[in-house]
């Protein structure tokens, strides 16, 4: 069974050291993220239905809202993965030239070569997480930003382009889809009713579904799952709310369904993740 060895959450988003021996379902995140193998067997992810290798020499790069899945082979040996789930706003707050990090096209490719700098930084961070070293918030943020810059510089000449245009950021332009998303955000635990959302947007079901996917790059179901997952991750880490109560508040009919959903998306059960995550105070 896959599980989390150590995790940190803060303004930067979250980072997790995961021991993986089973697949994850197709899902997405609002963060851009980087996946690095730090031990075990070579493996792969599926990004927009294209197989992307995760090896000692290659890393997997996934944009905000980009559908992907972990496709660990049945009965294959375990893989130790360092996952960086980075909030675009945090990157922009440190370096404004990274203003397009929230764009679905920020990473031009889903696969990039792991440079020596990235390898050394990732291995050092993973080793400290593995041995339970205490990492202060400001120190971790500085190292994390340095690692992200090393990742980006391995395939991009972003420093030479100055401030990228803010209008290239993904924004949902259609007010009808914005209204539907606002409703979904305000009702994270509600059942997803496409007909009701389409009616609120004054669209037919088919037109709403097509326009939603064109506007967000994901289906309404994937978007709703992202909202539930991000709420679950935050509340599991930041509160001591009973998992049965959290499960019900997020719309799961049974805690076992919530546990399965969390594990299939995160690679750890909610209770196991809560035991290993450190929440860092704002710096």
Secondary structure by P-SEA (a helix, b strand, c coil): cccccccccccccccccccccbbbccccccccbbbbbcccccbbbbcccbbbbbcccbbbbbcccbbbbbbccccccbbbbbbbbccaaaaaaacccccccccccccccccccccaaaaaaaaaaaaaaaacccccaaaaaaaaaaaaaaaaacccccccccccccccccccccaaaaaaaaaaaacccccccaaaaaaaacccaaaaaaaaaaaccccaaaaaaaaaaaaaaaaaccccccaaaaaaaaccccaaaaaaaaaacccccaaaaaacbbbbccc
